[in-house]
Amino acid sequence: MTGERRPLAARPLTEPHPSRLPLDHPDRVRILAAHADALAAGEAGYLDPDTGLFVLTAGFLARRGTCCGRGCRHCPYVGGPSDGADEASE
C-alpha cells in the first residue's frame, strides 16, 4: 500500500476516522484542538498532548497525495473498513 494513490475520504480534514481516533478517546478534545491549530497554521504536524510524539496533520498527508499505509491518526484517505481503517494507529 505504500505510495498508493486514492481519493480523499468523504469527511473534513479536521475529523479523523473513528478507527484512528475513537470518539471516546480520553484526550480526543485536546488532540483535535492541537490538530486544528496546526492545520490553521499550515504546519506539517503537532506534538501529541499526551505522549509528546510528533503527529502529521491531515492537511500535510493530503498534500503528499498518497497513502503511506502506516496507520496515521489523521490519514485523509481512510474512509471505510475495506481501505485500511483496521491498521495500527499512530
N, C-alpha and C positions, 0 to 999 in steps of 0.2 A: 504494500500500500504506500510505500514511501514515494513521494512526489506525484501522487495520484491527483489528477485534475478532476474536480467535480464541482457542481454548483453549490453556492452558499445555501445553508439551511433556511427555511422559511420562518425565521424568527429574528427579532432585533439583535444586533451585535452586543447589546447590553444584557441579554438574557442567555445564560449558558444552558446547555441541555441538562435536564434533571439528572441524567446518569453521571454527569461530570461534577455537578454541584447540587446535591439534593435540596429540595425545598425545606427540609427540616435540619439542615446543617447548622450547628450552633453558631458559627461565625458568618453565616450567609450575608447578613446585612452589612457587616464590616468589609467582607470580601467584595461584594458588589459595589460598595462605595469607593473602595480603593481602585477597582477596575474602572468605574465611571470617571474618576478623577484622572486616571492615566489615559483613558480614551479622549477625554476633553482636552488634555494637554498634548495629545499626539505622541505620547510616549510608547515605546515598544512593550512595556510591562510595568509591573509594580511589585512591591515586596508583600508577600502574604502576611496579613496581620497576625496570624497565629504562629506560623513556622519561620517566617523571615526569608523564605525561599523566593527567588525571582520567578514571577508567573507572567507569561506572554499574554497580551490583550487580544481580543477577537479582531480588533482593527489591524494589528500587526500581522496576525495569522491570515486574515483575508487578503491583505496586500501582497503576501507571499504568493498567493494564487494556487497553492496546492496543499493537500493534507499530508502531514509527515507520518501519520499513523502512530504517534506516541501517546495518544490519550490526553492531549492538552485540555485543561479545565475549560478554557473559553473557545474551544475549536468551533469555528463558524461553519464547518462542513457537516457536522454530525446532526442528523435530523430524525433518525428513526432506528429501531432495533437492528435493522439489516445493514447498517452502514458504519459499524464500528463503535456504537454507543456503549457496548459492553466491555470495551477495552479498559485497561487500568487507568485510573485518573491521575492527574498531575498533583 
